[in-house]
Amino acid sequence: MSISIIVAVSDNGVIGNNNQLLWRLPDDLKRFKQLTLNHPIIMGRKTFESIGKPLPGRTSIVVTRNPEFNFEGVITVHSLHEAINEAKKIDQEIFIIGGGELYKQAQELTDKLFVTEVKTEIEGDTHFKITDPEGWVETERIVHEADERHVCKFEFVNYIKKGY
């Protein structure tokens, strides 16, 4: 079984503001789809609400403390561990897609990180950082320059946990 975090983060650690993504990077969205398609995705309620619907071709598992939360087409759970147990019933490759609180809880359980480093500094209220940088090995880095479709430079960086 493999648990991965997938995240896009600015140079100053920002991943969102007011429950919204802060940039439009079509190739990052394409990579997100390629990696997560046909696998369960785990997200917090706020992340789900920012997306607004279950993503096609994936099982959406939403973690919330709200016992009243219910949305057709998603599995609702009340803890990260419960989400992982549900995801394991579906597939052996699991992706955690946000938000900030879930990323913090999940890092010690995660085997792989798929990070898009967005080469900008931006204001935001939601952040991400690798909590134990020494515990990870970079396995791939692909640089993408800014162009007519991408507002700024970004880099796809993959990590595996040491000992994985």
C-alpha positions as CSV (number, residue, x, y, z in Angstrom):
1,M,0.0,0.0,0.0
2,S,1.2,3.5,-0.8
3,I,-0.1,6.8,0.7
4,S,0.9,10.0,-1.2
5,I,0.4,13.7,-0.6
6,I,-0.1,15.8,-3.7
7,V,0.2,19.5,-3.3
8,A,1.1,22.8,-5.1
9,V,2.9,25.2,-2.9
10,S,4.4,28.7,-3.3
11,D,8.0,29.5,-2.4
12,N,6.7,31.0,0.9
13,G,4.7,27.9,1.7
14,V,1.2,29.1,0.7
15,I,-1.3,26.6,-0.8
16,G,-4.5,28.6,-0.6
17,N,-6.4,31.6,0.5
18,N,-10.1,31.8,1.4
19,N,-10.5,28.2,0.4
20,Q,-9.3,28.9,-3.2
21,L,-6.4,27.9,-5.3
22,L,-4.2,30.9,-6.1
23,W,-2.9,30.1,-9.5
24,R,-3.9,28.6,-12.8
25,L,-1.4,26.1,-14.0
26,P,-2.9,23.7,-16.6
27,D,0.0,21.3,-16.7
28,D,-0.2,21.0,-12.9
29,L,-3.9,20.1,-13.1
30,K,-3.1,17.6,-15.9
31,R,-0.4,16.0,-13.7
32,F,-2.9,15.9,-10.7
33,K,-5.4,14.1,-12.9
34,Q,-2.8,11.6,-14.3
35,L,-1.6,10.7,-10.8
36,T,-4.9,10.5,-9.0
37,L,-7.2,9.0,-11.7
38,N,-8.7,5.6,-10.7
39,H,-7.4,6.0,-7.1
40,P,-9.1,7.1,-3.9
41,I,-8.5,10.7,-2.9
42,I,-8.8,11.9,0.7
43,M,-9.5,15.6,1.4
44,G,-10.8,17.8,4.2
45,R,-14.3,19.2,4.0
46,K,-13.1,22.7,3.1
47,T,-11.1,21.3,0.2
48,F,-14.1,19.4,-1.0
49,E,-16.3,22.5,-0.8
50,S,-13.8,24.5,-2.9
51,I,-13.9,21.8,-5.6
52,G,-17.7,21.6,-5.2
53,K,-18.3,18.0,-6.5
54,P,-16.7,14.6,-6.5
55,L,-13.9,14.4,-9.1
56,P,-14.7,12.0,-12.0
57,G,-12.8,8.7,-12.1
58,R,-11.8,8.8,-8.4
59,T,-13.4,7.9,-5.1
60,S,-13.7,11.0,-3.0
61,I,-13.3,10.5,0.7
62,V,-14.1,13.6,2.8
63,V,-12.8,14.0,6.4
64,T,-15.0,16.3,8.5
65,R,-15.8,16.8,12.2
66,N,-19.4,17.8,11.2
67,P,-21.7,14.8,11.8
68,E,-24.3,16.4,9.6
69,F,-22.1,16.7,6.5
70,N,-23.4,14.5,3.6
71,F,-22.9,14.8,-0.1
72,E,-24.0,12.4,-2.8
73,G,-21.1,10.6,-4.4
74,V,-18.6,10.9,-1.6
75,I,-17.6,8.8,1.4
76,T,-17.8,10.9,4.6
77,V,-15.6,10.0,7.5
78,H,-14.6,11.7,10.7
79,S,-10.8,11.0,11.0
80,L,-7.8,10.6,8.7
81,H,-7.3,7.0,10.0
82,E,-11.0,6.2,9.1
83,A,-10.4,7.7,5.6
84,I,-7.3,5.6,5.0
85,N,-9.2,2.4,6.1
86,E,-12.0,3.2,3.7
87,A,-9.5,4.0,0.9
88,K,-7.6,0.7,1.5
89,K,-10.8,-1.2,0.6
90,I,-10.8,0.5,-2.8
91,D,-7.2,0.5,-3.9
92,Q,-3.6,0.1,-2.7
93,E,-2.6,3.6,-3.9
94,I,-4.1,6.5,-1.9
95,F,-3.7,10.2,-2.5
96,I,-4.2,13.0,0.1
97,I,-5.1,16.2,-1.7
98,G,-5.6,18.7,1.0
99,G,-6.1,20.9,2.8
100,G,-3.5,22.2,5.2
101,E,-4.7,20.5,8.4
102,L,-5.0,17.1,6.7
103,Y,-1.5,17.5,5.2
104,K,0.0,18.1,8.7
105,Q,-1.8,15.0,10.1
106,A,-0.9,12.8,7.1
107,Q,2.9,13.4,6.7
108,E,4.0,10.8,9.2
109,L,1.8,8.2,7.4
110,T,2.8,9.2,3.9
111,D,5.3,7.3,1.7
112,K,5.5,9.7,-1.3
113,L,5.2,13.4,-1.9
114,F,4.2,14.9,-5.2
115,V,5.0,18.6,-4.8
116,T,4.5,21.3,-7.4
117,E,6.8,24.1,-6.3
118,V,5.3,27.3,-7.7
119,K,8.0,29.9,-8.1
120,T,6.2,32.9,-6.6
121,E,5.5,34.4,-3.2
122,I,1.9,35.0,-2.5
123,E,-0.4,35.9,0.4
124,G,-2.6,33.2,1.8
125,D,-4.1,31.6,4.9
126,T,-3.3,28.0,4.3
127,H,0.2,26.6,4.3
128,F,2.3,23.5,3.6
129,K,5.8,22.5,4.6
130,I,7.6,19.2,4.8
131,T,7.7,18.7,8.5
132,D,10.8,16.4,8.4
133,P,12.9,17.3,5.3
134,E,15.7,14.9,6.4
135,G,13.2,12.0,6.2
136,W,12.7,12.4,2.4
137,V,14.7,11.7,-0.7
138,E,14.1,13.7,-3.9
139,T,13.6,11.3,-6.8
140,E,12.6,13.6,-9.7
141,R,12.5,17.3,-10.5
142,I,11.0,18.6,-13.7
143,V,11.3,22.4,-14.4
144,H,8.5,24.2,-16.3
145,E,9.1,27.7,-17.3
146,A,6.4,30.4,-17.3
147,D,4.7,30.6,-20.7
148,E,1.4,31.8,-22.3
149,R,-0.6,29.2,-20.4
150,H,1.3,29.3,-17.1
151,V,1.5,32.5,-15.1
152,C,4.8,31.6,-13.4
153,K,7.6,29.1,-13.4
154,F,7.0,25.9,-11.4
155,E,8.7,22.6,-10.7
156,F,7.3,19.1,-10.2
157,V,9.3,17.5,-7.4
158,N,8.8,13.9,-6.3
159,Y,10.0,12.5,-3.0
160,I,9.9,9.1,-1.3
161,K,10.3,8.5,2.4
162,K,13.7,7.3,3.4
163,G,13.5,3.5,3.9
164,Y,10.3,3.1,1.8
